[in-house]
Amino acid sequence: MKKCLLILFVTVFLISLVGALDITYEPHKLDTDLEFSFTSNNATTCNISTVNTPYGVVTINQESTKVGQTFNNTIAGGNFSEIGNYCFNIQCFDGSQIETGSLCRDVTYLGKQLSGARAGLYIGFLGLLVLIFFLNFFGMGFLPSRNQRTEEGKIMSISYLKYFRNVLWMTGYFLFIAIIYIASNLAFAFLEEELIAKTLFMIFKVSFMMSPIVVIVWMVFIFASMFHDKEFQKMLNRGIFPQGTV
């Protein structure tokens, strides 16, 4: 009877020592700092010794910061460079004995668990963007691409609708960036192989970083075209029908 009571006492003690290590967390975002805490009624110090990562075991030996009976921890984002499951091996000490435990956390690109409803929203929004993308270029086909000319190539009148065509080109470029971004997020969330997701995200980053240059070049082209059209309009007003490339 005494032996059973002793076993029961030790079991209750160990549960109270690291009982909060069985907390369930939401997925953590890739390459960002992770903050978490747990409580213990008996432990005086706790230490995160190692982390089991998708690429191996990493030794960190990081002591938790104690506030009352709560132990706070911050793990640097550099430890979360790969998508997968991470388990923190924790040691707690009460002054006479050490008890170990673990806390696991899934790391995803989005830092969120995509439910069926949320995934449906992503896919629906992606489909809407793709539809707008194709309608954008379909509508572009109804717009003139240059000024009205004779068979000899002389400009007869200035077509200002062609500038709206340029606006649609720029709209299509940013729609493409948005489509690639959402597609990369879905690939990170649902595909086990990361090559496709990383490729899509790289295309997104390159396209997004180039966008300021694209916008500047586009604006220079628009203003240059408007300047030439203004000069051509002056000539047309004088009864001169010039030849040009605009």
Buried (B, 14 or more C-beta within 10 A) or exposed (E): EEEEEEEEEEEEBBBBBBBBBEEEEEBBBBBBEBEBBBBBEBBEBBBBBBBBBEEEEEEBEBEBEBEEEEBEBEBEBEBBEEBBEBBBBBBBBBEEEEBBBBBEBBBBBBBBEBEEEEEEEBEEEBEEBBEBBEEBEEEBEEBEEEBEBEEEEEBEEBBEEBEEBBBBBBBBBBBBBBBBBBBBBBBBBEEEEBEEBBEBBEBBBEBBEEBEEBEEEBEEEBEEBBEBBEEBBEEBEEEEBEEBEB
